[in-house]
Amino acid sequence: MALPIRQVVEELMDLLGLKTVAMIGGVGETRAVVQWTRGRLPQRPHVLRFALQVASMIIDAKDADVARAWFHGSNPYLGDRVPATVLRDESLGEVQAEIMAAARAFAGR
């Protein structure tokens, strides 16, 4: 994704909500997310870009409400872990393929 990180964050906020973006971005306050839209750089932009990619894939197959639920629901493809929590707590390099496989299975791809 070649989008500026500000745009990535704005799109994620529209799709998933401010609190979910904060969680995925690894910050405890939504104020930091708003600052990302005003020029401050997030510490984990690669995770946010990946989250937008996954959310977009699910929305293309389902809708935004379903995508929001997917990020917060226990996922059998992730050992019953919650995708948003996995993205927050784990290294993207270690979980990227697993999360993408779970999203593809869900989206029917």
C-alpha positions as CSV (number, residue, x, y, z in Angstrom):
1,M,0.0,0.0,0.0
2,A,1.5,3.3,-1.1
3,L,-1.0,5.5,0.8
4,P,0.4,8.0,3.2
5,I,0.1,6.7,6.8
6,R,-2.3,9.6,7.7
7,Q,-4.7,8.3,5.1
8,V,-4.2,4.7,6.2
9,V,-5.1,5.7,9.8
10,E,-8.1,7.8,8.6
11,E,-9.5,4.9,6.6
12,L,-9.0,2.4,9.4
13,M,-10.8,4.8,11.8
14,D,-13.7,5.0,9.3
15,L,-13.8,1.2,8.9
16,L,-12.9,-0.1,12.4
17,G,-13.3,2.8,14.8
18,L,-10.9,4.8,16.9
19,K,-10.5,2.4,19.8
20,T,-9.7,-0.6,17.5
21,V,-7.1,1.5,15.6
22,A,-5.5,2.4,18.9
23,M,-5.5,-1.2,20.0
24,I,-4.0,-2.4,16.7
25,G,-1.5,0.4,16.7
26,G,-0.3,-0.5,20.2
27,V,-1.3,2.7,22.0
28,G,-3.5,3.1,25.1
29,E,-5.1,6.4,24.2
30,T,-7.1,7.3,21.2
31,R,-5.5,10.7,21.3
32,A,-2.4,9.2,19.8
33,V,-4.5,7.9,16.8
34,V,-5.8,11.4,16.2
35,Q,-2.3,12.8,16.3
36,W,-1.3,10.3,13.6
37,T,-3.8,11.9,11.3
38,R,-2.2,15.3,12.0
39,G,1.4,14.3,11.1
40,R,2.8,12.4,14.0
41,L,4.2,9.1,12.9
42,P,2.9,5.9,14.6
43,Q,5.5,3.4,15.9
44,R,4.0,0.5,14.0
45,P,2.9,1.8,10.6
46,H,3.4,-1.6,9.0
47,V,0.9,-3.1,11.3
48,L,-1.7,-0.4,10.5
49,R,-1.1,-0.9,6.8
50,F,-1.6,-4.6,7.1
51,A,-4.7,-4.1,9.2
52,L,-6.2,-1.9,6.4
53,Q,-5.3,-4.6,3.8
54,V,-7.1,-7.2,5.9
55,A,-10.1,-5.0,6.7
56,S,-10.5,-4.1,3.0
57,M,-10.5,-7.7,2.0
58,I,-13.1,-8.6,4.5
59,I,-15.3,-5.6,3.6
60,D,-15.1,-6.5,-0.1
61,A,-16.5,-9.9,0.7
62,K,-18.9,-9.0,3.6
63,D,-19.3,-5.4,5.0
64,A,-17.8,-3.0,7.5
65,D,-19.9,-4.2,10.4
66,V,-18.7,-7.8,9.8
67,A,-15.1,-6.6,9.5
68,R,-15.3,-4.8,12.8
69,A,-16.7,-8.0,14.4
70,W,-14.0,-10.1,12.8
71,F,-11.2,-8.0,14.4
72,H,-12.8,-8.5,17.8
73,G,-14.0,-12.0,17.7
74,S,-12.4,-15.2,18.8
75,N,-10.9,-16.8,15.6
76,P,-10.5,-20.6,15.2
77,Y,-7.8,-20.0,12.6
78,L,-5.8,-18.1,15.1
79,G,-6.1,-20.7,17.9
80,D,-9.2,-18.9,19.2
81,R,-7.3,-15.6,19.7
82,V,-8.7,-12.2,18.7
83,P,-7.2,-10.7,15.6
84,A,-6.9,-7.1,17.0
85,T,-5.2,-8.4,20.1
86,V,-2.8,-10.6,18.1
87,L,-1.9,-7.6,16.0
88,R,-1.3,-5.5,19.1
89,D,0.7,-8.1,21.1
90,E,2.7,-10.0,18.5
91,S,5.4,-9.3,16.0
92,L,3.8,-8.8,12.6
93,G,6.4,-11.0,11.0
94,E,5.4,-13.9,13.2
95,V,1.6,-13.6,12.6
96,Q,1.1,-12.0,9.3
97,A,0.7,-15.2,7.3
98,E,-1.6,-16.7,10.0
99,I,-3.8,-13.6,10.1
100,M,-4.0,-13.4,6.3
101,A,-4.9,-17.0,6.1
102,A,-7.7,-16.5,8.7
103,A,-9.0,-13.5,6.8
104,R,-8.9,-15.2,3.5
105,A,-10.8,-18.2,4.9
106,F,-13.4,-15.9,6.4
107,A,-13.7,-13.8,3.2
108,G,-14.0,-17.0,1.1
109,R,-10.9,-16.3,-0.9
